[in-house]
Amino acid sequence: MSLFKARDWWSAVLAEGEEFDQGCLCVGDVDNTGSGYDKVVVGSYMGMLRVFAPHASHPGEGPAAGAQLLEVQMQDPIIQVEVGKFVSCSELLHLAVLHPRKLSVYAMSGVAGNVEHGDQYQLRLVYEHNLQRTACNMTFGPFGGVTGHHFICVQSMDGVLTFFEQDSYAFGRFLPAFLLPGPLCYCARTDAFITVSSTRQVECYRYETLAVAMDADTRQDLEQRGKSSGKRLTADWTLVLGEQALDICVPSTSPSATSSIFVLGERNLFCLLDNGQIRFMKKLEYSPSCFLPYASVAEGVTNLLLGNHNNMLLVYQDTTLKWAAQLNSTPVAVRVANFPELKGLVVTLSAKGHLLCSYMGTDPSFFTAPKVDAREVNYEEVDAEMKALQKVIRRATKNQDIIPRPETEADLTVIATVSPTLDDVSQALIPEMNGIAVPSVTVKIRVSSRSAVQSPKMSVCVQPPLMATQDQFVLESLGSVSQLTVAFSVFLNGHYTPADLTGHIAVTYSSPTGVPRVIQCKFALPLLLVCCPSQASKNAKYKITVDTNQPPVSLSEVFPEFARMPEDKEGSALGFQLVAGARLTALASRSSQRYRIQSETFEDIWLVAKELVQRLNQHFTKLGVKDFHSSFSGPIPLPEYFDIMDHHFELRLTAGRYEDLLSERAVQFRAVQRRLLTRFKDKTPAPLHNLDTLMEGTYRQVMALADTAEANRAALVEAFSRLRSSTHLLILLLSLWQGLGTEQTAILDATLLPVLQDTPQLGWEESVDAAVSHLLRTCLSRSPKDQAIALSTTQLSMPKDTSRLKKHIALLCDRIGKGGRLSLSSEANTPTPVMMQAASEGVPEPIAEEEEEPTLHQEATARLLKKNPPSKKVRRKTDSSKDTKEKQPGKESLRESRESKMEEEQEEEERRMRKGQSGGEAAKEKTRVSKKASDKAKDKRRDPEAGEG
């Protein structure tokens, strides 16, 4: 037993399965022995009434042996028990028991036993009242100033206070503005009732006011007849608490002294004067469960017992904590009682029926731990264990992953299997698209358990517009070493092509120790789900060429499911018809090691290009070729990619405009509604002045705008899917172009596809701009100085246009083309030698292209990569200029613009010289231009060239 634990004097555990609350406990001399000692009365919600006379346990005797005087099973649940003078013409104490629909008053009497079994006690019913309304709680006292008797007030669940003058019904009153019942208490000094309403304020009603107010039955009859008469019930005073009250108590004091009203809230303890003023308030740092104010020996202060949900019993003197004791359970009711052996014991009752009589004090523990037998230490085993632990620590410190690694053996194993053939009967909601039947494919999920798992839940996620017949499963409970299988079908449910054919499975469950776990699994859907064989076409708008280092392979071997026509057996050309898209053609060169994919839409190339690269790798891996690799010789199709980006961004801007218009029309619609409502409520008819016509027109505008906004939202979802497809294609081409590894491709994928869907708060453009800017300032920076520039921490917001994003993406491709390495570790964020050389010379290297004449796409790409081409001459920088550049790394763009202006001036000078101007006149012309204050730096750089001219 610890030093500050309540010392047990007597305890009893009542029957299991019963429930108790704060009204189920009371103490008093219920059998009227006249000795001044109390008995403990306990009633339960199961209708069991028990009476105890606790005493200190003797050696060899059980804790509750001989202490229980009476046990009676009632027919109804017991809500509250009280001991008082409830019988007229009698000064004896009686027991009042409150049931949901009945109030009973009993007399307890004892008969002395002639044998050693002790006295016998019995309970006799004196009178009872049948209640018309369901009761909540009750209080008693000398209502109206009577002496020698106690009256009872019962509060019902619907807000009626019913008063009983002992064995007769007095009256009933409705509480005003009632919603839910609260605690109820009687103050004898002011002859008033205090309660806390559902509005979280303390309300005080005088007994005299309640007596002369309208009767509850009369009020109900008048309300049914549509009449109202009589005096309304009003509160004497109110006080706002701001929180719900758990209990109210008024400790007994002398009639002349001012009464204190204690209110226990959910987070605060309030002490009020009997006129409603706050005496003090104590903020509690725990969740209270019950309390009991009682008189103190000191003058002007009140002691307080307070129990909380931490199994603590605290003793306060006003607001000062005097003692804290640990209990074995959380008390729901607490009382102070006097017993023959000891007076002032604390009686507590828990919700599960643990009845305890204890007292405050200290009981220091004299327990001393036994000595452990000394044993010899095996230093070799200790050294081996220390080395093993150090290895574990080193492995843990090397791992910098934020997400913890999964356990080697999980409780569940999830395996997804996709059917190799399409379903015979399609489960698609849309039967056909563009004259092509929409197919579906079956996916089977097998869940195996290593230990018992209760009710796991499985979620299925596929990329839109793909859809599953069922995406949420509540699986049956699995025993140890068991498994189950579920199946569903996936089909196309939209008139556009998905950006990815990968699906995700997530199974959530709780381990046997209660820890939540998630098991994930992926599955790949077949290409036949979204496209079918078709005739190959010779001409197309967009073309992508993939080079390999191995002899060409017949496409009928790479795509056997699409080689169904006689002309496809040669394998040089295959046609793919997307169910919800354009027609694609895959061509294999007979002489070179190239494959070409062409289509009328840029984004539709992605799925076939991905399948081609993957299947070529698988084909040559089966043949045992280890050095096979694919490549892309360029150019990077940035203009086509930027067109799709602009279309998506324009739809986002349109969605914002529609939202603003809808907001304006909604405000107008509500304003017209208010005007019309005011006109209709007016007793004197007034003309509407075409307000009804305006309201109808506004309603039509709101509906039309809502339909248009919904159509734009659907178009935005489709545009985002196309943008994701084109982004996947761009990442694939960049990885083939520069031979990026798996880690670098993953970083590029996370940079250009940071979000799975657009939201009004965060869109694709601002997310990608922030991610690309971070890469350009870290691992793709030209000099270590640029890495010191901190990334802006402002909140991401929708940009005004996409020019900045285009520039950053083009610069990203340029840096990767110069040999930049993508990495997230700080050690790898150093510029490569190629980038350092290009940065020192000031000449950006062009993206590697084929040795052909520049096409329109190449010229557009070059313009986007380098809006202002730098000077063709390589200038030697002095050491001072290098130092200046290092001090001002942010002015590199200004230097490039100045060099471009210098180049334009040189070309103008050459044209003038060809027209016959002398070198001296050209030098004078240049000198006049260089006299401007903003071009002094240009003058210093031009003087040597002018001298040469």
Secondary structure as the mmCIF struct_conf table of DSSP 4:
data_model
#
loop_
_struct_conf.conf_type_id
_struct_conf.id
_struct_conf.beg_label_comp_id
_struct_conf.beg_label_asym_id
_struct_conf.beg_label_seq_id
_struct_conf.end_label_comp_id
_struct_conf.end_label_asym_id
_struct_conf.end_label_seq_id
TURN_TY1_P TURN_TY1_P1 LEU A 3 PHE A 4
STRN STRN1 LYS A 5 LYS A 5
HELX_LH_PP_P HELX_LH_PP_P1 ALA A 6 ALA A 6
STRN STRN2 ARG A 7 VAL A 13
TURN_TY1_P TURN_TY1_P2 GLU A 16 GLY A 17
HELX_RH_3T_P HELX_RH_3T_P1 GLN A 22 CYS A 24
STRN STRN3 LEU A 25 GLY A 28
TURN_TY1_P TURN_TY1_P3 VAL A 30 ASP A 31
BEND BEND1 GLY A 34 GLY A 36
STRN STRN4 LYS A 39 GLY A 43
TURN_TY1_P TURN_TY1_P4 TYR A 45 MET A 46
BEND BEND2 GLY A 47 GLY A 47
STRN STRN5 MET A 48 PHE A 52
HELX_LH_PP_P HELX_LH_PP_P2 ALA A 56 HIS A 58
TURN_TY1_P TURN_TY1_P5 PRO A 59 GLY A 60
BEND BEND3 GLU A 61 GLU A 61
TURN_TY1_P TURN_TY1_P6 PRO A 63 ALA A 67
STRN STRN6 GLN A 68 GLN A 73
BEND BEND4 GLN A 75 ASP A 76
STRN STRN7 GLN A 80 GLY A 84
BEND BEND5 VAL A 87 VAL A 87
TURN_TY1_P TURN_TY1_P7 SER A 88 CYS A 89
BEND BEND6 LEU A 92 LEU A 92
STRN STRN8 HIS A 94 HIS A 99
TURN_TY1_P TURN_TY1_P8 PRO A 100 ARG A 101
STRN STRN9 LYS A 102 VAL A 111
BEND BEND7 ASN A 114 VAL A 115
TURN_TY1_P TURN_TY1_P9 GLU A 116 HIS A 117
STRN STRN10 GLN A 120 ASN A 130
BEND BEND8 GLN A 132 ARG A 133
STRN STRN11 ALA A 135 GLY A 141
HELX_RH_3T_P HELX_RH_3T_P2 PHE A 143 GLY A 145
BEND BEND9 THR A 147 GLY A 148
STRN STRN12 PHE A 151 SER A 156
TURN_TY1_P TURN_TY1_P10 MET A 157 ASP A 158
BEND BEND10 GLY A 159 GLY A 159
STRN STRN13 VAL A 160 GLU A 165
TURN_TY1_P TURN_TY1_P11 GLN A 166 ASP A 167
STRN STRN14 SER A 168 PHE A 174
HELX_LH_PP_P HELX_LH_PP_P3 LEU A 175 LEU A 175
TURN_TY1_P TURN_TY1_P12 PRO A 176 ALA A 177
BEND BEND11 LEU A 180 LEU A 180
STRN STRN15 LEU A 184 CYS A 187
TURN_TY1_P TURN_TY1_P13 ALA A 188 ASP A 191
STRN STRN16 ALA A 192 VAL A 196
TURN_TY1_P TURN_TY1_P14 SER A 198 THR A 199
BEND BEND12 ARG A 200 ARG A 200
STRN STRN17 GLN A 201 ARG A 206
HELX_RH_AL_P HELX_RH_AL_P1 TYR A 207 VAL A 212
BEND BEND13 ALA A 213 ALA A 213
HELX_LH_PP_P HELX_LH_PP_P4 MET A 214 ASP A 215
HELX_RH_AL_P HELX_RH_AL_P2 ALA A 216 ARG A 225
TURN_TY1_P TURN_TY1_P15 GLY A 226 GLY A 226
BEND BEND14 GLY A 230 GLY A 230
HELX_LH_PP_P HELX_LH_PP_P5 LYS A 231 LEU A 233
BEND BEND15 ASP A 236 ASP A 236
STRN STRN18 TRP A 237 VAL A 240
BEND BEND16 GLY A 242 GLU A 243
STRN STRN19 ALA A 245 CYS A 249
TURN_TY1_P TURN_TY1_P16 PRO A 255 SER A 256
BEND BEND17 ALA A 257 ALA A 257
HELX_LH_PP_P HELX_LH_PP_P6 THR A 258 SER A 259
STRN STRN20 SER A 260 GLY A 265
BEND BEND18 GLU A 266 ARG A 267
STRN STRN21 ASN A 268 LEU A 273
TURN_TY1_P TURN_TY1_P17 ASP A 274 ASN A 275
BEND BEND19 GLY A 276 GLY A 276
STRN STRN22 ILE A 278 LYS A 283
BEND BEND20 GLU A 285 TYR A 286
STRN STRN23 PRO A 288 ALA A 295
BEND BEND21 VAL A 297 ALA A 298
TURN_TY1_P TURN_TY1_P18 GLU A 299 GLY A 300
STRN STRN24 THR A 302 ASN A 308
TURN_TY1_P TURN_TY1_P19 HIS A 309 ASN A 310
BEND BEND22 ASN A 311 ASN A 311
STRN STRN25 MET A 312 GLN A 317
TURN_TY1_P TURN_TY1_P20 ASP A 318 THR A 319
STRN STRN26 THR A 320 GLN A 326
BEND BEND23 ASN A 328 SER A 329
STRN STRN27 PRO A 331 ALA A 337
BEND BEND24 PRO A 340 GLU A 341
BEND BEND25 LYS A 343 GLY A 344
STRN STRN28 LEU A 345 SER A 350
TURN_TY1_P TURN_TY1_P21 ALA A 351 LYS A 352
STRN STRN29 HIS A 354 TYR A 359
HELX_LH_PP_P HELX_LH_PP_P7 ALA A 369 ALA A 374
HELX_RH_AL_P HELX_RH_AL_P3 TYR A 379 LYS A 398
BEND BEND26 ILE A 402 ILE A 403
HELX_LH_PP_P HELX_LH_PP_P8 PRO A 404 GLU A 407
BEND BEND27 THR A 408 GLU A 409
BEND BEND28 ASP A 411 ASP A 411
STRN STRN30 LEU A 412 VAL A 418
BEND BEND29 PRO A 420 THR A 421
BEND BEND30 ASP A 424 VAL A 425
BEND BEND31 LEU A 429 ILE A 430
STRN STRN31 GLU A 432 MET A 433
TURN_TY1_P TURN_TY1_P22 ASN A 434 GLY A 435
STRN STRN32 ILE A 436 ALA A 437
HELX_LH_PP_P HELX_LH_PP_P9 VAL A 438 PRO A 439
STRN STRN33 SER A 440 SER A 449
BEND BEND32 ARG A 450 SER A 451
STRN STRN34 VAL A 453 VAL A 453
BEND BEND33 SER A 455 SER A 455
STRN STRN35 LYS A 457 CYS A 461
TURN_TY1_P TURN_TY1_P23 PRO A 464 PRO A 465
STRN STRN36 LEU A 466 ALA A 468
BEND BEND34 THR A 469 THR A 469
STRN STRN37 GLN A 472 VAL A 474
HELX_LH_PP_P HELX_LH_PP_P10 LEU A 475 SER A 477
STRN STRN38 LEU A 478 LEU A 478
TURN_TY1_P TURN_TY1_P24 SER A 480 VAL A 481
STRN STRN39 SER A 482 LEU A 492
BEND BEND35 GLY A 494 TYR A 496
BEND BEND36 ALA A 499 ALA A 499
STRN STRN40 THR A 502 SER A 510
TURN_TY1_P TURN_TY1_P25 PRO A 512 THR A 513
BEND BEND37 GLY A 514 GLY A 514
STRN STRN41 PRO A 516 ALA A 524
HELX_RH_3T_P HELX_RH_3T_P3 LEU A 527 LEU A 529
TURN_TY1_P TURN_TY1_P26 VAL A 530 VAL A 530
STRN STRN42 CYS A 531 SER A 534
BEND BEND38 LYS A 538 LYS A 538
BEND BEND39 LYS A 541 LYS A 541
STRN STRN43 TYR A 542 THR A 548
BEND BEND40 ASN A 549 GLN A 550
HELX_RH_AL_P HELX_RH_AL_P4 LEU A 555 VAL A 558
BEND BEND41 PHE A 559 PHE A 559
HELX_RH_3T_P HELX_RH_3T_P4 PRO A 560 PHE A 562
BEND BEND42 MET A 565 MET A 565
HELX_RH_3T_P HELX_RH_3T_P5 PRO A 566 ASP A 568
TURN_TY1_P TURN_TY1_P27 LYS A 569 GLU A 570
BEND BEND43 SER A 572 SER A 572
STRN STRN44 ALA A 573 LEU A 578
TURN_TY1_P TURN_TY1_P28 VAL A 579 ALA A 580
BEND BEND44 GLY A 581 GLY A 581
STRN STRN45 ARG A 583 ALA A 588
BEND BEND45 ARG A 590 GLN A 593
STRN STRN46 ARG A 594 SER A 599
BEND BEND46 GLU A 600 PHE A 602
TURN_TY1_P TURN_TY1_P29 GLU A 603 ASP A 604
HELX_RH_AL_P HELX_RH_AL_P5 ILE A 605 LYS A 622
TURN_TY1_P TURN_TY1_P30 LEU A 623 GLY A 624
BEND BEND47 LYS A 626 ASP A 627
STRN STRN47 SER A 630 SER A 631
BEND BEND48 GLY A 634 GLY A 634
HELX_RH_AL_P HELX_RH_AL_P6 LEU A 638 LYS A 681
BEND BEND49 LYS A 683 THR A 684
TURN_TY1_P TURN_TY1_P31 HIS A 689 ASN A 690
HELX_RH_AL_P HELX_RH_AL_P7 LEU A 691 GLN A 738
TURN_TY1_P TURN_TY1_P32 GLY A 739 GLY A 739
HELX_RH_AL_P HELX_RH_AL_P8 THR A 742 LEU A 752
BEND BEND50 LEU A 756 GLN A 757
BEND BEND51 PRO A 760 LEU A 762
HELX_RH_AL_P HELX_RH_AL_P9 TRP A 764 ARG A 777
TURN_TY1_P TURN_TY1_P33 THR A 778 LEU A 780
BEND BEND52 ARG A 782 SER A 783
HELX_RH_3T_P HELX_RH_3T_P6 PRO A 784 ALA A 788
BEND BEND53 ILE A 789 ILE A 789
HELX_LH_PP_P HELX_LH_PP_P11 ALA A 790 SER A 792
BEND BEND54 THR A 794 THR A 794
HELX_LH_PP_P HELX_LH_PP_P12 GLN A 795 LEU A 796
BEND BEND55 LYS A 800 LYS A 800
BEND BEND56 THR A 802 THR A 802
HELX_RH_AL_P HELX_RH_AL_P10 SER A 803 GLY A 817
TURN_TY1_P TURN_TY1_P34 LYS A 818 GLY A 819
BEND BEND57 SER A 825 SER A 826
TURN_TY1_P TURN_TY1_P35 GLU A 827 ALA A 828
BEND BEND58 THR A 830 THR A 830
HELX_RH_AL_P HELX_RH_AL_P11 PRO A 833 GLU A 841
TURN_TY1_P TURN_TY1_P36 GLY A 842 GLY A 842
HELX_LH_PP_P HELX_LH_PP_P13 PRO A 844 ALA A 848
BEND BEND59 GLU A 851 GLU A 852
HELX_RH_AL_P HELX_RH_AL_P12 LEU A 856 LEU A 865
BEND BEND60 LYS A 867 ASN A 868
HELX_LH_PP_P HELX_LH_PP_P14 PRO A 869 SER A 871
BEND BEND61 LYS A 872 LYS A 873
HELX_LH_PP_P HELX_LH_PP_P15 ARG A 875 THR A 878
HELX_RH_AL_P HELX_RH_AL_P13 ASP A 879 LYS A 887
HELX_RH_3T_P HELX_RH_3T_P7 PRO A 889 LYS A 891
HELX_RH_AL_P HELX_RH_AL_P14 GLU A 892 ARG A 914
TURN_TY1_P TURN_TY1_P37 LYS A 915 GLY A 916
HELX_RH_AL_P HELX_RH_AL_P15 GLY A 919 SER A 930
TURN_TY1_P TURN_TY1_P38 LYS A 931 LYS A 931
BEND BEND62 LYS A 932 LYS A 932
HELX_RH_3T_P HELX_RH_3T_P8 ALA A 933 ASP A 935
HELX_RH_AL_P HELX_RH_AL_P16 LYS A 936 GLU A 948
#
